[in-house]
Amino acid sequence: PALTARELEVLACMARGSSNPEIGRVLFIGETTVKSHVSRIFDKLGVNDRTAAVTLAIARGLLPSPTDR
């Protein structure tokens, strides 16, 4: 399944190295909601950690490569 717009926002924050509390502050959502989004991202991408999620998202073109920024 495709990632939602909000999940992509959370993923982009994860790619910047933001913690769950930081993501919550930036996106104006609670930390529990951030954790839910992260869990769904992991499930949808079939990964178990943030590094794998970001790496796969870049490989699939969901996020820009660090060299494209």
C-alpha positions as CSV (number, residue, x, y, z in Angstrom):
1,P,0.0,0.0,0.0
2,A,1.0,3.5,-0.7
3,L,2.2,5.9,2.0
4,T,-0.2,8.7,2.9
5,A,0.8,12.3,2.6
6,R,1.2,12.5,6.4
7,E,3.3,9.3,6.5
8,L,5.6,10.9,3.8
9,E,5.9,14.0,6.0
10,V,6.9,11.8,9.0
11,L,9.3,9.9,6.8
12,A,10.9,13.1,5.6
13,C,11.4,14.2,9.2
14,M,12.9,10.8,10.0
15,A,15.3,11.3,7.1
16,R,16.5,14.5,8.7
17,G,17.2,12.6,11.9
18,S,14.3,14.0,13.9
19,S,13.2,12.2,17.0
20,N,9.5,11.3,17.6
21,P,9.0,14.3,20.0
22,E,10.7,16.6,17.4
23,I,8.5,15.2,14.6
24,G,5.4,15.8,16.8
25,R,6.4,19.4,17.4
26,V,7.1,20.1,13.7
27,L,3.9,18.5,12.5
28,F,1.7,19.6,15.4
29,I,0.8,16.0,16.4
30,G,1.2,14.0,19.6
31,E,4.2,11.7,20.1
32,T,1.8,8.7,20.2
33,T,0.4,9.7,16.8
34,V,4.0,9.9,15.5
35,K,4.7,6.4,16.8
36,S,1.6,5.2,15.0
37,H,2.7,6.7,11.7
38,V,6.2,5.3,12.1
39,S,4.8,1.8,12.8
40,R,2.6,2.0,9.7
41,I,5.5,3.2,7.6
42,F,7.6,0.3,8.7
43,D,4.7,-2.1,7.9
44,K,4.0,-0.7,4.5
45,L,7.7,-0.7,3.5
46,G,8.4,-4.0,5.1
47,V,11.3,-2.8,7.3
48,N,12.1,-2.9,11.0
49,D,14.0,0.4,11.6
50,R,14.3,4.0,10.6
51,T,17.5,3.6,8.6
52,A,16.0,0.9,6.4
53,A,12.8,2.9,6.0
54,V,14.7,6.0,4.8
55,T,17.1,4.0,2.6
56,L,14.2,2.1,0.9
57,A,12.2,5.3,0.5
58,I,15.1,7.0,-1.3
59,A,15.7,3.9,-3.5
60,R,12.0,3.9,-4.4
61,G,12.0,7.7,-5.2
62,L,9.7,8.5,-2.3
63,L,12.3,10.9,-0.8
64,P,15.0,12.8,-2.6
65,S,18.6,11.4,-2.4
66,P,20.9,13.4,-0.1
67,T,22.9,14.3,-3.2
68,D,19.8,15.8,-4.9
69,R,19.2,18.3,-2.1
